[in-house]
Amino acid sequence: GLQYPERLNCVAELVDAAIAKGWGERTALVGANERWTYRNLLDRIDRIAHVLRRDLKLVTGNRVLLRGANCPMMAACILAVQKAGLIAVPTMPLLRAAELGKIIDKARVDAVLCATALRAELDALDQCPPVLLFGDAADAQALDALMRRHGEPFDAVDTSADDVCLISFTSGTTGVPKGTMHFHRDVLAICDCFPPHVLRSRLDDVFIGTPPLAFTFGLGGLLLFPLRVGASAILLEKLTPESLLAAIEQHRATVCFTAPTFYRQMAPLAARHDLTSLTRTVSAGEALPLATRDAWREASGLDMIDGIGATEILHIFISAAGADIRPGATGKPLPGYQACILDKDGQRVGPGVIGRLAIKGPTGCRYLADPRQRQYVRDGWNLTGDAYEMDADGYFYYRSRTDDMIISAGYNIAGPEVEEALLRHPAVAECGVIGRPDEERGQLVEAHVVLKAGFEPSDALVCALQDFVKQQIAPYKYPRSVKFRDKLPRTETGKLQRFKLRDEALE
Ligand code: 3UK
């Protein structure tokens, strides 16, 4: 297993150690307008850490809320908070004042570091802890001005391996957001798991992708993983499928992290770009449909690395790469993690039976002051909200979210299976399949379909799509209702918001 010293500061291990390993002059972070070496990054981190401790007078264990799109300065702020023995509370760029207010209360935030471009939602709050702005702020309280006064090195605060260094909020769809707490050793544990065992990341890798640093998928994939091996990360905001392809080409990126829909949208545009630098592409956040895996392989020549992760577990815990990939399966538990499938009573089931996925490993769920902890973790097993199935060789197959399983006329139907079938049709760009309340059947399978350019909605197309599904999977699973729409509701992290489709169905 993974063994770390009792006293541990993850940033000392990731950044100070990088200099000691001789990587000081290597490129660490590249933004839209800047390129920082590891030494430059260390310098920024140390200056910010001094500001936090000396100017803001924060003390060990204080919590610092962070707001910013992906850029080197946002990365430096997160790492500086942790190096200073404080707890980073990164927030998704698109959150509104009401949501930020809840997070500030819940996490008992003591100070805020915020990119100027995102200040408006903080200004809208009735009550807010002290804020320092970074970026092009003319404000007297600007972080940049304070940083200039502190040139001396900052010694990492001597934290314990199991001191909290990160509170990450789940993109909860309803109610009070759930904060998940992670330790300094958890940060290193994820760096020493997926990257060496599945991704095989190396010193000369160039990481790129879309997930925000405020989402642990992005924090790991676009910051912590590259730093651990002396690689570099390209941190860009507002990426589109087209601009990500252009950036991969421009920066000769080798590793890409994004969500399945992004790969699906990039595939038809890929031929216009030189993607020969890319050697590994990672998909996570939601299920990877086979049609998307195939489209991406045809466009890029690469076999996608699928991986399921969760904010509660910090990062990816089931995945596969290369010869280990089994189409349709997410993969196997990563070294150090165990996985099993449980029935409704919490009993383990064997291969071929669908049930709730449970996970045990070096990282796991610690909700911040939330009674839901007792439901999520039992006997050290993390009970995810995912319906999975295992095969005799220990591969794990995603079926649906447990609360998204459609029950129609007594049949259990997994929406993603119907989506996967629809996505193979040449007219379908994107789709989402839900159960719509129905008197006769309990729920009715309903598909929400976005058409590719050049296709028009029609009754004939509805029938064609229905027949197309019936040819591929058991006919009772076909969508009895098909609705065409311009786009699907998605979160900032690329997840389809099925509850929005369901709510609409009730209107
Ligand atoms: C779903 C997947 C099928 C699944 C995340 C990588 O997504 C991340 O964290 P969240 O807390 O959501 C967790 C839930 O998302 N999911 C994620 N990946 C897959 N479903 N196949 C996948 N490959 O329902 C899971 O329970 O937002 C992903 C790394 C870090 C993360 N936080």
Residues whose N, C-alpha, C, O or C-beta is under 5 A from the ligand:
A	BS01	3UK	T216 F217 S283 A284 G285 E286 A287 L288 D306 G307 I308 G309 A310 T311 E312 L314 H315 I316 T384 G385 D386 Y398
